[in-house]
Amino acid sequence: MKEPADLVGREVSAVAFVRDGVEFHFDGPVLHSRGDPQVAVGEAVYCFPKPGSRDALCLVIGATIESLSLDDVRHLEFTTSNGCRVRLPLRAGGVLHFKADRLLQVG
């Protein structure tokens, strides 16, 4: 596992709210976003750290990544098996790290 796209088909095992961002864990690999993620649940969109966003982000725990796309300079977006869509910003300090056997910086 060397690229974020390798997460397609993997289950989200945890979401962690850490000092400098939000992490998505996959029983080993970790996506770490220093930007404020958004999650769409049905028609509702929640922007971290606004009210309701933590609960909405936790809905992806136990779901499988169905698709993942990386926009050149703006965001990484993934959809899950339970219908959530998560968008992680890459611009203006929204650095995204992917850690598997090594740490990669995306964006």
MDAnalysis code that builds the backbone (N, CA, C; Angstrom):
import MDAnalysis as mda
import numpy as np

u = mda.Universe.empty(321, n_residues=107, atom_resindex=np.repeat(np.arange(107), 3), trajectory=True)
u.add_TopologyAttr("name", ["N", "CA", "C"] * 107)
u.add_TopologyAttr("resid", np.arange(1, 108))
u.add_TopologyAttr("resname", ["MET", "LYS", "GLU", "PRO", "ALA", "ASP", "LEU", "VAL", "GLY", "ARG", "GLU", "VAL", "SER", "ALA", "VAL", "ALA", "PHE", "VAL", "ARG", "ASP", "GLY", "VAL", "GLU", "PHE", "HIS", "PHE", "ASP", "GLY", "PRO", "VAL", "LEU", "HIS", "SER", "ARG", "GLY", "ASP", "PRO", "GLN", "VAL", "ALA", "VAL", "GLY", "GLU", "ALA", "VAL", "TYR", "CYS", "PHE", "PRO", "LYS", "PRO", "GLY", "SER", "ARG", "ASP", "ALA", "LEU", "CYS", "LEU", "VAL", "ILE", "GLY", "ALA", "THR", "ILE", "GLU", "SER", "LEU", "SER", "LEU", "ASP", "ASP", "VAL", "ARG", "HIS", "LEU", "GLU", "PHE", "THR", "THR", "SER", "ASN", "GLY", "CYS", "ARG", "VAL", "ARG", "LEU", "PRO", "LEU", "ARG", "ALA", "GLY", "GLY", "VAL", "LEU", "HIS", "PHE", "LYS", "ALA", "ASP", "ARG", "LEU", "LEU", "GLN", "VAL", "GLY"])
u.atoms.positions = np.array([
    [0.855, -1.170, 0.000],
    [0.000, 0.000, 0.000],
    [0.900, 1.230, 0.000],
    [0.863, 1.983, -1.118],
    [1.766, 3.123, -1.236],
    [1.070, 4.425, -1.584],
    [-0.131, 4.355, -2.078],
    [-0.858, 5.552, -2.504],
    [-2.216, 5.586, -1.824],
    [-2.767, 6.785, -1.613],
    [-4.117, 6.868, -1.038],
    [-5.154, 6.059, -1.823],
    [-5.010, 5.969, -3.144],
    [-5.987, 5.217, -3.952],
    [-6.020, 3.746, -3.558],
    [-4.959, 3.254, -2.923],
    [-4.928, 1.865, -2.472],
    [-5.920, 1.604, -1.339],
    [-6.526, 2.667, -0.803],
    [-7.500, 2.509, 0.285],
    [-8.870, 2.048, -0.212],
    [-9.121, 2.112, -1.515],
    [-10.407, 1.652, -2.048],
    [-10.572, 0.177, -1.693],
    [-11.720, -0.138, -1.100],
    [-12.001, -1.495, -0.655],
    [-11.626, -1.750, 0.796],
    [-10.960, -0.786, 1.438],
    [-10.567, -0.937, 2.840],
    [-11.622, -0.339, 3.757],
    [-11.715, -0.876, 4.967],
    [-12.666, -0.396, 5.969],
    [-12.034, 0.695, 6.832],
    [-12.795, 1.725, 7.119],
    [-12.357, 2.768, 8.048],
    [-12.487, 2.198, 9.456],
    [-11.357, 2.082, 10.157],
    [-11.385, 1.471, 11.489],
    [-11.515, 2.503, 12.605],
    [-11.164, 3.762, 12.324],
    [-11.253, 4.802, 13.355],
    [-11.190, 6.178, 12.713],
    [-11.767, 7.149, 13.399],
    [-11.600, 8.561, 13.081],
    [-11.073, 9.196, 14.359],
    [-9.956, 9.917, 14.248],
    [-9.336, 10.525, 15.428],
    [-9.242, 12.031, 15.240],
    [-9.611, 12.755, 16.282],
    [-9.524, 14.213, 16.282],
    [-8.276, 14.563, 17.080],
    [-7.226, 14.957, 16.372],
    [-5.929, 15.212, 16.994],
    [-5.625, 16.706, 16.979],
    [-4.574, 17.085, 17.677],
    [-4.241, 18.496, 17.869],
    [-4.216, 19.289, 16.563],
    [-3.635, 18.719, 15.525],
    [-3.463, 19.488, 14.297],
    [-4.300, 18.971, 13.131],
    [-5.407, 18.287, 13.407],
    [-6.252, 17.840, 12.307],
    [-7.145, 16.664, 12.650],
    [-7.526, 15.961, 11.610],
    [-8.397, 14.793, 11.726],
    [-7.710, 13.637, 11.010],
    [-7.730, 12.464, 11.638],
    [-7.132, 11.272, 11.046],
    [-8.204, 10.231, 10.750],
    [-8.019, 9.533, 9.637],
    [-8.863, 8.407, 9.256],
    [-7.959, 7.188, 9.244],
    [-8.276, 6.190, 10.091],
    [-7.443, 4.999, 10.256],
    [-8.046, 3.823, 9.489],
    [-7.155, 2.979, 8.959],
    [-7.563, 1.824, 8.154],
    [-6.820, 0.574, 8.622],
    [-6.815, 0.298, 9.932],
    [-6.088, -0.859, 10.482],
    [-4.652, -0.896, 9.968],
    [-3.973, 0.195, 10.116],
    [-2.575, 0.317, 9.675],
    [-2.377, 1.658, 8.986],
    [-2.783, 1.758, 7.709],
    [-2.646, 3.038, 7.019],
    [-3.494, 4.131, 7.682],
    [-2.996, 5.368, 7.602],
    [-3.677, 6.516, 8.200],
    [-3.659, 7.677, 7.210],
    [-4.823, 8.301, 7.002],
    [-4.910, 9.577, 6.287],
    [-4.999, 10.657, 7.350],
    [-4.095, 11.622, 7.309],
    [-4.083, 12.712, 8.283],
    [-4.304, 14.021, 7.535],
    [-5.375, 14.714, 7.851],
    [-5.700, 15.985, 7.207],
    [-5.504, 17.127, 8.188],
    [-4.692, 18.100, 7.801],
    [-4.526, 19.294, 8.625],
    [-5.552, 20.353, 8.270],
    [-6.283, 20.146, 7.189],
    [-7.369, 21.049, 6.833],
    [-8.649, 20.587, 7.487],
    [-9.687, 21.374, 7.369],
    [-10.981, 21.041, 7.972],
    [-11.817, 20.228, 6.985],
    [-12.014, 18.932, 7.259],
    [-12.779, 18.093, 6.343],
    [-14.268, 18.427, 6.344],
    [-14.904, 18.026, 5.266],
    [-16.361, 18.106, 5.147],
    [-16.874, 16.695, 4.941],
    [-18.064, 16.439, 5.456],
    [-18.691, 15.146, 5.207],
    [-20.140, 15.386, 4.813],
    [-20.554, 14.734, 3.738],
    [-21.936, 14.806, 3.281],
    [-22.622, 13.502, 3.661],
    [-23.740, 13.645, 4.344],
    [-24.563, 12.507, 4.751],
    [-25.941, 12.791, 4.180],
    [-26.283, 12.086, 3.108],
    [-27.521, 12.415, 2.407],
    [-27.409, 13.820, 1.839],
    [-28.382, 14.647, 2.115],
    [-28.391, 16.027, 1.628],
    [-27.663, 16.991, 2.562],
    [-27.366, 16.563, 3.772],
    [-26.719, 17.432, 4.763],
    [-25.202, 17.401, 4.593],
    [-24.578, 18.583, 4.699],
    [-23.121, 18.692, 4.631],
    [-22.635, 19.316, 5.935],
    [-21.673, 18.652, 6.567],
    [-21.123, 19.113, 7.839],
    [-19.660, 19.499, 7.626],
    [-19.289, 20.672, 8.115],
    [-17.922, 21.178, 7.991],
    [-17.267, 21.182, 9.362],
    [-16.198, 20.429, 9.508],
    [-15.459, 20.378, 10.757],
    [-14.802, 21.732, 11.005],
    [-14.838, 22.270, 12.213],
    [-15.259, 21.728, 13.500],
    [-16.639, 22.210, 13.943],
    [-17.513, 22.543, 13.025],
    [-18.836, 23.069, 13.379],
    [-19.695, 21.988, 14.039],
    [-20.745, 22.430, 14.765],
    [-21.614, 21.472, 15.464],
    [-22.149, 20.375, 14.539],
    [-22.121, 19.161, 15.037],
    [-22.615, 18.001, 14.300],
    [-21.572, 17.340, 13.416],
    [-20.460, 18.041, 13.155],
    [-19.466, 17.500, 12.226],
    [-18.731, 16.282, 12.795],
    [-18.450, 16.287, 14.078],
    [-17.743, 15.138, 14.663],
    [-18.605, 13.883, 14.593],
    [-19.864, 14.016, 14.926],
    [-20.775, 12.869, 14.831],
    [-20.877, 12.383, 13.390],
    [-20.976, 13.321, 12.454],
    [-21.092, 12.950, 11.038],
    [-19.825, 12.252, 10.553],
    [-18.644, 12.764, 10.940],
    [-17.396, 12.128, 10.535],
    [-17.282, 10.722, 11.116],
    [-17.780, 10.515, 12.319],
    [-17.718, 9.190, 12.943],
    [-18.616, 8.172, 12.249],
    [-19.564, 8.628, 11.433],
    [-20.425, 7.695, 10.702],
    [-19.648, 6.836, 9.712],
    [-18.462, 7.284, 9.298],
    [-17.691, 6.503, 8.336],
    [-16.981, 5.316, 8.983],
    [-16.910, 5.291, 10.319],
    [-16.260, 4.172, 11.002],
    [-17.028, 2.886, 10.696],
    [-16.310, 1.886, 10.243],
    [-16.914, 0.602, 9.894],
    [-17.368, 0.518, 8.444],
    [-17.358, 1.642, 7.732],
    [-17.741, 1.642, 6.318],
    [-16.509, 1.380, 5.453],
    [-16.743, 0.922, 4.242],
    [-15.677, 0.617, 3.290],
    [-15.553, 1.748, 2.278],
    [-14.315, 2.080, 1.906],
    [-14.084, 3.094, 0.879],
    [-14.486, 2.507, -0.468],
    [-15.440, 3.156, -1.144],
    [-15.903, 2.684, -2.446],
    [-15.214, 3.393, -3.601],
    [-14.907, 4.674, -3.423],
    [-14.194, 5.413, -4.464],
    [-13.360, 6.490, -3.810],
    [-12.299, 6.885, -4.504],
    [-11.411, 7.925, -3.996],
    [-10.880, 8.704, -5.187],
    [-10.949, 10.023, -5.095],
    [-10.405, 10.855, -6.174],
    [-9.542, 11.942, -5.565],
    [-8.514, 12.318, -6.305],
    [-7.572, 13.335, -5.868],
    [-7.538, 14.432, -6.909],
    [-8.030, 15.615, -6.531],
    [-7.975, 16.792, -7.377],
    [-6.570, 17.362, -7.225],
    [-5.963, 17.803, -8.307],
    [-4.561, 18.240, -8.304],
    [-4.161, 19.074, -7.100],
    [-4.876, 20.135, -6.813],
    [-4.436, 21.043, -5.752],
    [-5.525, 21.400, -4.758],
    [-6.722, 20.875, -4.903],
    [-7.805, 21.332, -4.033],
    [-8.241, 20.364, -2.957],
    [-8.460, 19.107, -3.293],
    [-8.969, 18.190, -2.273],
    [-8.821, 16.724, -2.670],
    [-8.921, 15.886, -1.664],
    [-9.069, 14.451, -1.846],
    [-10.480, 14.134, -1.357],
    [-11.190, 13.349, -2.113],
    [-12.568, 13.009, -1.744],
    [-12.746, 11.507, -1.816],
    [-13.434, 10.952, -0.797],
    [-13.769, 9.538, -0.870],
    [-15.225, 9.323, -0.489],
    [-15.808, 8.270, -1.053],
    [-17.171, 7.875, -0.724],
    [-17.108, 6.529, -0.017],
    [-18.109, 6.296, 0.831],
    [-18.109, 5.074, 1.631],
    [-19.334, 4.216, 1.324],
    [-19.262, 2.984, 1.770],
    [-20.332, 2.016, 1.520],
    [-21.644, 2.381, 2.202],
    [-21.615, 3.262, 3.198],
    [-22.863, 3.674, 3.855],
    [-23.370, 5.024, 3.331],
    [-22.835, 5.469, 2.197],
    [-23.366, 6.658, 1.538],
    [-22.768, 7.990, 1.953],
    [-21.734, 7.985, 2.764],
    [-21.076, 9.243, 3.148],
    [-20.075, 9.655, 2.069],
    [-19.892, 10.963, 1.939],
    [-18.883, 11.510, 1.047],
    [-18.011, 12.450, 1.865],
    [-16.716, 12.166, 1.951],
    [-15.789, 12.949, 2.760],
    [-14.831, 13.694, 1.830],
    [-14.659, 14.979, 2.096],
    [-13.761, 15.823, 1.302],
    [-12.704, 16.417, 2.230],
    [-11.429, 16.158, 1.893],
    [-10.306, 16.650, 2.679],
    [-9.573, 17.717, 1.872],
    [-9.479, 18.941, 2.383],
    [-8.847, 20.027, 1.621],
    [-7.331, 19.880, 1.554],
    [-6.759, 20.310, 0.432],
    [-5.315, 20.282, 0.245],
    [-4.730, 21.680, 0.099],
    [-5.540, 22.680, -0.125],
    [-5.038, 24.028, -0.388],
    [-4.883, 24.836, 0.900],
    [-4.174, 25.912, 0.820],
    [-4.025, 26.881, 1.920],
    [-3.696, 26.216, 3.247],
    [-2.649, 25.403, 3.242],
    [-2.231, 24.782, 4.489],
    [-2.957, 23.493, 4.806],
    [-3.874, 23.070, 3.959],
    [-4.596, 21.829, 4.212],
    [-3.787, 20.635, 3.773],
    [-2.632, 20.447, 4.376],
    [-1.735, 19.364, 4.009],
    [-2.365, 18.029, 4.396],
    [-2.201, 17.057, 3.541],
    [-2.735, 15.723, 3.785],
    [-1.567, 14.748, 3.797],
    [-1.474, 13.940, 4.832],
    [-0.431, 12.913, 4.909],
    [-1.089, 11.546, 4.840],
    [-0.420, 10.637, 4.154],
    [-0.855, 9.253, 4.071],
    [0.273, 8.412, 4.630],
    [-0.015, 7.632, 5.648],
    [1.008, 6.816, 6.292],
    [0.643, 5.345, 6.153],
    [1.488, 4.629, 5.468],
    [1.331, 3.177, 5.395],
    [2.634, 2.600, 5.922],
    [3.575, 2.214, 5.017],
    [4.891, 1.828, 5.513],
    [5.800, 3.043, 5.554],
    [5.371, 4.125, 4.968],
    [6.129, 5.365, 5.011],
    [5.160, 6.532, 4.938],
    [5.638, 7.716, 5.233],
    [4.777, 8.894, 5.225],
    [4.892, 9.597, 3.894],
    [3.786, 9.811, 3.235],
    [3.748, 10.539, 1.980],
    [2.988, 11.820, 2.184],
    [3.436, 12.870, 1.525],
    [2.680, 14.129, 1.565],
    [1.978, 14.272, 0.240],
    [0.690, 14.486, 0.271],
    [-0.119, 14.689, -0.912],
    [-0.580, 16.128, -0.899],
    [-0.225, 16.887, -1.902],
    [-0.643, 18.282, -1.981],
    [0.293, 19.244, -1.329],
])
